[in-house]
Amino acid sequence: MCTSLSAVALAKVGLRFRFFGPKGHFPGVDGKTYTLSERECKMRIGVIADTHGKVSPEVFTAFAGVSLILHAGDIGGDGIITELETIARVVAVRGNTDKDLASPFFPDTRRLIVEGVELFLCHEPFRAVSLSPMPQVVIHGHTHLARREIIEHTLWFNPGSASITKYEHDALTVGILLLRDGCAEGEIVRLRA
């Protein structure tokens, strides 16, 4: 059974939590499974990677209402950032193909705390493997494959590619992070079949 409760309601029943799993589910001490719905979310963040110089019009629909966009590299030029900033503020890192982007503005990695959630943003996932302490969420790109996986209490989140798929059966995708009271939930959004 999955019940949607606000953080206040969770506190009233004595449940403490730090993060949500890939589907936003949290096992409660009372045997039920709880989740935060998008309606109860304090902050909605768009997550994108591997644009390689192109922003699909479907990204604008997928990111409608986001407060922030995180770009996990292989941007394809700062014009992409300008285009995405018509939706929301953008925080980005450069990828292995972004040789022309200035490093002060586009570092290889970033550590952020947003709504009480510690995020690590990078392009290549190897950059996060030996972090200590590990953040609550690692956001990366590079593989062009969407990923939502919890490894030792850290959500590893790859939004997939918004422009180029590596395999014929793959779809173009972006991600949405929902944050509230120190919790993070990630979802993958398919842009087109």
C-alpha positions as CSV (number, residue, x, y, z in Angstrom):
1,M,0.0,0.0,0.0
2,C,1.3,3.5,-0.8
3,T,-0.1,6.5,1.0
4,S,0.8,10.1,0.1
5,L,1.6,12.2,3.1
6,S,3.1,15.6,3.6
7,A,6.3,16.0,5.6
8,V,4.2,17.4,8.5
9,A,2.0,14.3,8.5
10,L,5.1,12.1,8.5
11,A,6.5,14.0,11.5
12,K,3.2,13.6,13.3
13,V,3.4,9.8,13.1
14,G,7.0,10.0,14.3
15,L,8.7,9.0,11.0
16,R,12.1,10.4,10.2
17,F,13.6,10.3,6.8
18,R,16.5,11.6,4.7
19,F,15.8,10.6,1.1
20,F,13.3,8.9,-1.1
21,G,14.0,6.1,-3.4
22,P,13.9,6.2,-7.2
23,K,10.2,6.1,-7.2
24,G,9.7,8.4,-4.2
25,H,8.7,5.6,-1.8
26,F,9.7,5.6,1.8
27,P,9.1,2.6,4.1
28,G,7.5,3.7,7.3
29,V,8.0,2.2,10.7
30,D,4.3,1.4,10.8
31,G,4.7,-1.0,7.8
32,K,3.1,1.3,5.2
33,T,4.9,2.9,2.3
34,Y,4.8,6.7,2.1
35,T,5.5,9.0,-0.8
36,L,5.6,12.7,-1.6
37,S,3.3,13.6,-4.5
38,E,4.4,16.3,-6.9
39,R,1.6,18.5,-5.5
40,E,3.3,18.5,-2.1
41,C,6.7,19.1,-3.5
42,K,8.5,22.2,-2.3
43,M,10.8,22.5,-5.4
44,R,10.7,21.0,-8.8
45,I,14.1,20.8,-10.7
46,G,14.6,20.0,-14.3
47,V,17.6,17.8,-15.0
48,I,19.1,17.5,-18.5
49,A,22.3,16.1,-20.0
50,D,23.9,15.4,-23.3
51,T,22.2,18.1,-25.3
52,H,25.1,18.3,-27.8
53,G,24.0,21.7,-29.1
54,K,20.2,20.9,-29.5
55,V,17.2,21.5,-27.3
56,S,14.1,19.7,-28.3
57,P,10.9,21.7,-28.1
58,E,9.5,18.9,-25.8
59,V,12.0,20.0,-23.1
60,F,10.1,23.2,-22.7
61,T,6.9,21.2,-22.0
62,A,8.7,18.7,-19.7
63,F,10.3,21.6,-17.7
64,A,7.2,23.8,-17.4
65,G,7.0,25.1,-13.8
66,V,10.6,24.0,-12.7
67,S,12.4,26.4,-10.4
68,L,15.9,25.4,-11.5
69,I,17.6,23.4,-14.3
70,L,20.7,21.3,-13.7
71,H,22.7,20.4,-16.8
72,A,25.1,17.5,-16.4
73,G,27.3,18.3,-19.3
74,D,28.0,17.8,-23.0
75,I,26.1,21.0,-23.5
76,G,27.2,21.9,-27.0
77,G,27.7,25.6,-26.5
78,D,26.7,28.3,-24.2
79,G,23.7,29.2,-26.5
80,I,22.0,26.1,-25.1
81,I,22.3,27.5,-21.6
82,T,20.8,30.8,-22.8
83,E,17.9,28.9,-24.4
84,L,17.3,26.9,-21.2
85,E,17.4,30.0,-19.1
86,T,14.1,31.2,-20.8
87,I,12.6,28.4,-18.6
88,A,14.5,28.8,-15.3
89,R,17.9,29.5,-13.9
90,V,20.5,27.0,-15.1
91,V,23.5,25.5,-13.1
92,A,25.7,23.4,-15.4
93,V,29.0,21.5,-15.5
94,R,30.9,20.8,-18.7
95,G,31.2,17.4,-20.3
96,N,34.0,15.7,-22.1
97,T,32.9,17.3,-25.4
98,D,32.6,20.8,-24.0
99,K,36.3,21.8,-24.5
100,D,35.4,25.4,-25.6
101,L,33.3,26.3,-22.5
102,A,35.2,28.4,-20.0
103,S,36.0,26.5,-16.8
104,P,35.1,29.2,-14.2
105,F,31.5,29.2,-15.5
106,F,31.4,25.5,-16.4
107,P,33.5,23.5,-13.9
108,D,33.9,19.7,-14.2
109,T,31.9,19.2,-10.9
110,R,29.7,21.1,-8.5
111,R,28.4,20.4,-5.0
112,L,25.1,22.0,-4.2
113,I,22.7,22.1,-1.3
114,V,19.1,22.8,-2.5
115,E,16.2,22.7,-0.1
116,G,18.3,20.8,2.4
117,V,19.4,18.1,-0.2
118,E,23.1,17.7,-1.0
119,L,23.6,17.2,-4.7
120,F,26.7,16.4,-6.7
121,L,26.6,17.4,-10.4
122,C,29.1,16.0,-12.9
123,H,29.2,14.6,-16.4
124,E,31.1,11.4,-16.1
125,P,30.0,9.2,-13.2
126,F,33.5,8.1,-12.2
127,R,34.0,11.6,-10.8
128,A,31.6,10.8,-8.0
129,V,32.7,7.2,-7.1
130,S,35.2,8.1,-4.4
131,L,33.5,11.1,-2.8
132,S,33.6,11.3,1.0
133,P,31.1,11.8,2.4
134,M,28.7,10.8,-0.4
135,P,26.0,13.3,-1.2
136,Q,22.3,12.3,-1.1
137,V,22.0,12.6,-4.9
138,V,24.6,12.2,-7.6
139,I,23.5,13.6,-11.0
140,H,25.5,12.7,-14.0
141,G,25.3,12.3,-17.8
142,H,27.7,10.8,-20.3
143,T,26.2,7.4,-20.9
144,H,23.0,8.7,-22.7
145,L,21.1,6.1,-20.7
146,A,18.5,7.2,-18.1
147,R,19.3,5.9,-14.5
148,R,17.5,6.0,-11.1
149,E,19.4,3.8,-8.7
150,I,20.1,3.9,-5.0
151,I,23.5,2.7,-4.0
152,E,24.4,2.8,-0.3
153,H,21.8,5.6,0.5
154,T,22.8,7.8,-2.5
155,L,20.4,8.3,-5.4
156,W,22.4,8.1,-8.7
157,F,20.4,10.0,-11.3
158,N,21.1,10.3,-15.0
159,P,18.4,12.0,-17.0
160,G,19.6,10.2,-20.2
161,S,20.1,12.2,-23.4
162,A,17.9,15.0,-24.5
163,S,19.3,15.0,-28.1
164,I,21.2,11.8,-29.2
165,T,20.4,8.2,-28.3
166,K,23.2,5.6,-28.3
167,Y,20.9,2.7,-29.2
168,E,18.0,2.5,-31.7
169,H,15.5,1.4,-29.0
170,D,16.3,4.2,-26.6
171,A,14.2,7.3,-26.2
172,L,15.2,10.9,-25.7
173,T,14.7,11.7,-22.0
174,V,15.2,14.4,-19.3
175,G,14.7,14.1,-15.6
176,I,12.7,15.8,-12.8
177,L,13.9,16.0,-9.2
178,L,11.3,16.8,-6.6
179,L,12.7,18.2,-3.4
180,R,11.0,18.8,0.0
181,D,12.4,19.0,3.5
182,G,15.7,17.3,2.8
183,C,14.1,14.6,0.6
184,A,14.7,13.9,-3.1
185,E,12.7,12.0,-5.6
186,G,13.7,11.5,-9.2
187,E,11.7,10.7,-12.3
188,I,12.6,10.2,-15.9
189,V,10.5,11.9,-18.5
190,R,10.3,10.5,-22.0
191,L,10.4,13.2,-24.7
192,R,9.3,11.1,-27.7
193,A,9.0,7.5,-28.7
